[in-house]
Amino acid sequence: MSIETAKEKNNDCHSAIVDRSALEHTLHEQGEDWHQDINARCPHLFAAVSLFISSKEMEQMHAVIEAINQVVKLSVWRDAVLQYTPAIAQYIPRAKGVFFGYDFHLNAEGAHLIEINTNAGGALFNALELYSQRNVAALGKPAAIDNLEQVFLDMFRNEWRLERGDAPLQTIVIVDEQPFEQYYFPEFVLMQKIFERAGIAAFIADPSELEARTDGLYLHERKVDLIYNRLTDFFLQQHSVISTAYQRNQVVLTPHPHGYALYADKRNLALFTAPDSLLGMGVAETTIATLSKGIPQTMLADAQSHDEWRQQRKQWFFKPATGYGGKGTYRGANITKRVLAEILEGGYIAQRMAPPGERMVCPEGEESVALKSDVRCYVYDGQVQLIATRLYQGQTTNFRTVGGGFAPVRVID
């Protein structure tokens, strides 16, 4: 019943409209300059409505995440996936990795895991939006645990504690290439403020600003304790200074290459959806069933089956094995022969189409429109902290759709 209710509410563009005034007030509380910057950089960051999901859909997402964690803990899984990764992935830190993102498409057949990210952005934006709507009456309940700011801070403290015990955490650097040019730069600032309110010196820096010294990694004249890693060079192949310090255990890095190799390399999805291989690893049949139901069939795209791929391409979505953010992805129905040939040369996975859910939106002054929804579970050490969604038009998620963007999720029992 809750599934039908959620679908009905999602088809009503007037249900659970985001109170924009309350949202703007909360954004302004972060600082006037910051508020102006985020509105200028990200005009379509926040959607006009919330998304409804059923408790059954939420339970299925939780079950898929739990099943994946069960498999990843197996030494045979680690041995299997590390065969196709660079050597740095062999280094096993104690830190778990912050802000894992499990992205799902919810449709009539249930919840389908599309991919896993190990440096998922947007958690703080979603926490702010959720907080801003706390007094808005709406059906269902928020899909988040309480006091997210403290939860996120404790997550970083735990990463430090796992690696350094009771030593004081003094300096954190949020690292990305050209961070001031990044779309998510305002979120870096939010995280910096959370650290600073907790008495931790926090900086935002390009990796080129870091310097390796005999006793550790430095940002100018300050020794770096922990790096919040927002780089999309997941194996640090272009960032030897960070890579060396990390492998020498001179800096705590989170998220890290080992976590990416275990969870987020898209080739892993092919193994997660290979029942015979999982059975050979000793995975329980109930766990295999959960994964088979909750993850679309995924295969490595190779040239040996070129004719079959050409004939069946409309049933598949093609993604770079180590890609991110929808870059280089192709819907099989739209692909040309030339591009398909390039894809089959290697480095791509093919995932069976699992259409996203929809949410009706009524942009101001425009007719109602159906937007696609991509649901993201933010996870730390197996615990789901927050569920949010991105509403969009087009082939992949983006923040260019009027009425689209990050949207709160409300769960209907």
Residue, then its C-alpha position, 0 to 999 in steps of 0.5 A: m500500500s505504501i508503494e502505491t501511496a508513494k507513487e500517487k504522491n510522486n505523480d502530484c506536483h503539488s505534494a511536498i513542495v519545498d518551502r523555498s523561503a525556509l531553504e533560503h533562510t537556512l542558506h543565508e545563515q551559513g553566511e551572506d557571501w556563501h549564500q550569494d556564491i551558492n546561488a550564483r554557482c548552483p542555481h538548480l542545486f535544490a529541487a522544488v519538491s521532495l520525493f516519496i519512497s515506501s518503507k519497503e523500497m527503503e528496506q530493499m536498499h538497506a538489504v542490498i547495502e548489507a549484502i554488499n558489505q557481507v561480500v566485501k568482507l570476504s578475503v576471496w573478494r579482496d583477492a579477486v578485485l585487487q587483480y585488476t587494480p594498481a598496486i596502491a590498492q593493495y595498501i590496506p588502511r584501518a580507515k573505512g572511508v567517508f561518504f560512500g554513495y549507493d545510487f539506486h533507481l526505484n521503479a515498478e520492479g523495485a530498487h536497483l543499485i546502479e553504482i557505488n561511489t566512494n567520494a559521493g558529494g552533496a551530503l551537506f547540501n542535503a542535510l541543510e535542505l532537510y534541516s530547512q524543511r523541519n517545520v514543513a508539514a508533509l506526509g511521511k518521515p525524513a530519511a535521515i538519522d538525527n543531528l547530521e552535522q554531528v554525525f558527519l563530524d564524528m565520522f571523520r573523528n572515527e577515521w582518525r581514531l582508527e588510524r591514530g588512536d588518542a592522538p589529537l586531530q589538529t589539521i584537516v585539508i580538503v583536497d581537490e584539483q582547482p577546488f575553487e573552480q569545482y561545482y561542489f566548492p560551497e560544500f567544501v566550505l560547509m565542511q571546513k566550517i564544521f571542522e573549525r567549529a570543533g576546534i580543528a584547523a581546516f583548509i581547502a587546497d589543490p594537491s599541488e600545494l602539498e609538500a612531502r617532507t621527511d616527517g610527513l605531508y605539509l600544507h605550506e608550513r603546517k603539517v597535515d594530519l588528515i586529508y578529506n579526499r575529493l579527488t577523482d583520480f581514485f588510485l592517485q596515479q597523478h598525485s605522487v606526493i599524496s600517494t607516497a605519504y599515504q602508503r608511508n602512513q604519514v597522513v590519514l586519507t579518507p576515502h582511499p584507493h583500497g576502499y574504491a577498489l573493494y566497492a566502487d570500481k564498476r567492474n565489481l558490479a559484474l562480479f556482484t551479479a555473477p551468482d556462480s562466482l559468488l557461490g564459489m566464494g562461499v557467499a550465502e544463497t540468500t545474499i546472492a538472491t538479494l544482490s541478483k534482485g537488487i543490482p541490474q545484470t552487469m557485464l564487461a563489454d568486450a569485442q569478442s561478442h561485438d555482433e551480440w552487443r550490436q544487436q542487444r545494445k538497446q537493453w544496456f547502458f555502457k559506463p567506463a569501469t573507473g568513470y564518475g559523474g556520468k562522464g563517458t556513459y552511453r545509453g545503448a539505444n542512442i549509441t553509434k556503430r563507431v562509438l560502440a566499437e570504441i567501447l568494446e575495445g575495453g575499459y567499459i562495463a555494460q549494465r542492463m537498463a533499469p529505468p529511474g523513477e519519476r517525480m512530477v514537478c510544476p516549475e513556476g510559470e510552466e506546465s508540469v513535467a516528469l523528472k527522473s529520480d536517482v536515489r542516493c544512500y550516504v553510507y559510512d561503515g555500513q550504516v545509512q546516514l541519509i537518503a536523498t535524491r537527484l531530480y533531473q532530465g536527460q541521460t544522466t543526473n545533472f544540476r541544469t534542470v529547472g525544478g530539479g536538483f537535490a530533493p529531500v526523501r520522505v518515507i511512507d510506512 
